[in-house]
Amino acid sequence: MKHELAFTLIGKQLDWSDAQFAGEFRKLQLMIDHKYDSYQGFQPATRFHVALLNWLSQFANMADKETVYRLLKERLIFVSQREMHHLVSLMMPIVERLARERVASLLGIPVYQTWHDGAALSRLDLMRRRTLYVGLSDGARIDVFRRYNEGVVSNEQVVAFVEISEDKWKDLSDELWKSLARNGPSRDKAHFEVVCLVDDFSGSGSSLLRYDGGAWKGKISKFYKANKKRLSSELAPDCILQIHHHLASHQAKQQIEADLAAFCHEHPGFRCIATFSYVLPPDIVIRDSDRDDQLVELLKRWYDPDIEDEHTKKDIWFGYKQCGLPLVLEHNTPNNSVALLWATSDEDATPQMKPLFARRKRHSSNG
């Protein structure tokens, strides 16, 4: 379908006047060109205006069409690939700042002196090489991070996946020893003193770490169980575990910090810290007390319970864990976002939910 025809049909769906059509077309086309058409969840040759037309067509009531269009126009946050890469680029300055703060504490000097004190510069150089970067998921953009920091971070400091084999640990340690040995015998402690676990986005924090059924679960718990034995061997005895997200919701930040504090209190060994390139402000969240009560009513009314599964749990009109995010990432739509943006119902469902940005599921509910 040509976009001119699609826009004409969209205008009819929303009952726009000629003046409204001209104004809305320009603004919407700008976002389509720069962002929406790049969504990787679209099928080949599919473009956003077709998805928008299908999305609007599920509603018979004009007021509902206007409400969902208002969600798109005023509330939607679409993070493009370029924006995500910018967030990746902000990670190293955060790592560097924490390293300077630690060196200043170790040497008993102000942080600003770490830029010119000889002992501090030497210690920073050592800490940089003894930092390991590990991707927590395939969305961590660890390859992008490595390219941004070429010449600063070596290939032997980067691991794409969190499940690190015994052979890989040996290779990492051997390469670290060789690197340190080239700088003299005073640098012969071939263990990593910082492990930076990297992920792209967290909406609720539950996949990272959660207390469930009387036990800690999630990526951090698995990493701890698999690698606690490496403290004082491949890892320094006081190793810092830095968990970094390029993007997170305000709810996730609070949850992650609280859960990490509780987990590390119960599981001594690593010292844990959470960092973020950017945290979404809490005022973007759509909730029961939202200023747009028509939107809240529609999200609850136009909801198919059959979209739920064992992973999302129940009542996810505001998204998983009721996060209420109007958020789309270029490579996928988080299930923490309001369901109206991403949910797909069966053909015989009532109501039949059609997605604007169809979500690719990470988990399958098939047995």
N, C-alpha and C positions, 0 to 999 in steps of 0.2 A: 504494500500500500504506500503510495506517495505521501510524503509528509504534509503537502498542501491539502490533500483530501482528508487526511487524518485530522488535521487541525480544524477543518471545516466541520467535521463530524463532532469533534470535541466541543466546538463552539455551540453546536446545536444541542449537545447533551446538557450544557450548562446555561443554555438560553441566553447567550451573550448578544448584546447589541453590536452593531458594526464598530462603534468606538471602543467598547470593551474588548472585542476580538482583536483589534489592532494593538491595543496596549498590552493585553495578556500574551499575545503571540510573541511580541518582541522580548518580553521578560522571560517567558518560558523557553523560547528557542535559545536564548543565551545560556541557560542552565543545561539544556539538552546538549548543546554543542560542547560545552566545557566539562560537563560531568555525567549527566544521566545516561547518555548513549554509551559510555565506557563501562557500564555495569557488566561484570563478567558472568552474571547469572542469566543473562539473556541468551536464548538459543541463537545459533548462527543466522545471520541476516535479519534478526529481529531488532527493532529499534524502540526507543522509549515511548514515542508517541502512540505506537500500537498497544503497548502495555497499558498506557494511561487510558486509552479509549476502552479497552476491555475492563479495566478497573472501574471506571465510571459507570459502565453499562450494567453492572450488577445491581445498581440501585435504581429503583423505579421512582422514588420520591426526589423532587428537585432540591428540597432542603438538605437531604442526605448527600446529594452530589456536591452541593455548595460547601457542606461541612468537610467532606474528605478533600476537596480541592483546596480548602483553606489550610488543612493539615499539610498538604504538599507545598503550598506557597509560603506559609508563614512559620511552620514548625520543623520541617524536614531538615536534617543535617546529613549531608552526603560527603563522605571523606574520600577524596580522589586518591589515585596512586601517587601523584606528585605531593599531595599533602601528607600522606602516610610516610613517604620517603623523607620529607622534611622532619617529621617526628622522629624517625630513625636517626637522622643526623644530630638531633638534640641529645641523644643518649650519651655519647662520649664526653661532652662537657660535664654532665652530671656525674659520671664515673670519675672524671678527673678531679672535680671539686671534692668528692668524698675521699679520694686518695690524698689530696692535700690536707684535708682536715685531719685525717688519721696520722699522716706524717708529722704534722704540727703538734698533735697530741703526744706522739711517741718521743719527739725531741724537746718538747716543752717550749715551743716557740709560737709566736702569732702566725696565723695562716699566711699573711702577706709576705712573711720572710721566706716562705718555701719557694718563692720565685728567684731568690738570689743566694740563699744560704747553701754552701757547698755540700754539707752533709744531707740536707733536705733534698737537693737535686739528685744526689746519688741514690738516696732511699726511694725517691719517686720513680727513678728509672728502673730500679729493681722491682718495685711493686707493679709497675706497668707490665713487665715481662711475666710476673708471677700472678697474672690475672687470667682466668679462663672464662670464655664466653660460650654459653650453651643455649641452643634454641629449645624452647619448651614445646613448640608446635611448628608445623610447616608454614604458618603465617608469621613467624617471628622476624622475617626479613633479615636473617643473619647474613645472607649473601650481600644484601645491600649495605648492611653495617660494615662488613669487611671491606667492600669497595670504597666506602666513605673514609675509611681509616687505613688505607693502604700506606705502608711504610711506618705505621704506628703500631698496628696489631698484626702479628704474623699469622700465617695459616695454621701454625701449630698451637695457636691459642683459641681456635674457633672450632666448635663441634656443632653440627647441624641438628642433632637429635639428642634428647635427654637420656635415652637408654645407651649408656657408654659401655662397650664391651671391655673385657679384661685386656685384650690385645690393644685396644685403642688407648686405654689408660697407660699401658706400658709405653706405647709410642709417644704419648704426650709427655710423660715423665722423662723419657730418653732425650727428646728434643729440647725440653727445658734444661736438662742437665748440660747438654752440649752448648746451649746458648749462654748459660751462666758461666760455664767453664772458660769460655772465650774471653770473659771479662775479669779473670783472675780467681785465685783460690779463695778469696774472702766471700765469694758469692756461690758457695757450693751446696746450699740448701735447695735441692731440686724438688720443691713442693709448691703448689699453688696456694697463695694466701687469700685470694678472692676468687669466688666462683660467681659469675653473673649469669643468672638464668633469665632468658629474654623471651617475651611474648608480645604479640601485637595488640590485643585488646582484651579487656575484662569488663563485663557488664555487671556481674554480681559477685565475683570472686570465688564462687563455690567450686569451680573446676580446678582452681589453684590449690585450695586448702579448705577443708570443712570438717566439722565434728559431726559424725553421722553414725547412729546405731552404737554409740559407746566407744567409737574409735575415730582416729583422724584418718581422713582419706584425701585424695587429690594428688596433684603433681609434686608438691613439695614433700608430702609424706613419703611418696614413692622414692624420690631422690634421696631423702634422709636415710631410709631403710637400706637402700642399695649402696650408699657411699659413706655412712658413718665409720665403717671399718677402715676407711682410707685416711682418716685423720692421723696425723703424725707420720704418714708415709707419702702418698701422692699429694695429700692436702696438709697444710700447716695445722698444728694442733689448735690454733685459735682462728681457724678459717672463717672468713666472712662470706655469708650467703646473701648476695644482693639479688633481689627479684625485681626485674625492671619490665614495665609495660609501656609501650609506645603511647597507648591511649587507654583510658579507663573512665568509667562513670564515677561520680562522687560516691555513690553507694558502694561500689566495688572497692574504692580506695579505703573507706572506713572499715569495711569488712575484712579486707586483706590485712590491714595494719593490726586490727584487734585479734584476728586469728593467728597471725604470725607471732604476736607477743605471747599468746597463750600456748601455742605449740612449742616455741623455743624455751619457754619456762618449764614445760614438762619434758622436753627432749634436749638436754644439754649437749654441747659439742659445737655446733655452728652458731655463729652470731648472725642473726637475720636482720635485714633491712629491706624495705620496699621503696622503690623509686618509680617515677612516672614522667614521661616526656610531657604529657598534657592530661589534665583531669577535666572532664566535661562539667560545667557548672550545674548545680542542683536545680536551677530554675527552668531547665529545659524539659524536665520530667513531666509526663502526663499522668495524673493521678486523680482520685475521686474528688479532691478539692480543687481541681483545675479550673482556671478562669473560663475555659470554653466548656460549659456544661453540656452543650449539644454534642460535642465531640465525645465526651465521656459516655454519654447515653448511647451514642451510636456504636462505640467500640464494644460495649456490653451487649447491645441488642443484636448487632450484626456479627454474631460469634457462633462458630460451629464447634461444639465440644469434641467432635471426632478428630480434630487436628491434634488433640493431646496424645501423648504417648508416655511411656515409662520414664523417659528422660526429661520431658518438659513438665510433667505432673499436671495438675488440674487448674482450671480458671486462669488461663494465660492471655486474656484479652489485652492486658497491659504488658504482655511478654513474660518470659520465664522469670520467676522470682518477683513478678509484678514490678519490674524495673521501669517500665513506662518510657522507654527511650524512643524518640522519633529519629532513629539513626540507621543509616545505610553505609556500609563500607564497600568500596568498589568491587572487591572480590566476592563478597557475600553480605547477606543481611543477618545480623545477630538475632538469635531467638529471644534476646532481652528486649528487642524492639516491639512496639505494639503490633499485635498479630495482624491487624488489617493491612499492614504494609507487605507482609511476606507469606501469609498462610494460604494454602491451597486446599479446598474441600473436594470431596468426591462429587461426581456429576449429579448424583441424586440427593445431595445434601440440601437441607433447608435451615438457615440460609446457605447458599453456596458461595463461599469466600473465594475471591479471585485476587491474586497478588499483584501489586505494582512492581515490586522487586522480588521475584521468586527466590526463595531460600534453598540452598543446597544443604541437605542434612549431613551432619558429621557422623551421627549414629544411625543405625538401622534398627527398626523394631521387629524385623523378621527373625523368627527363631532359627 
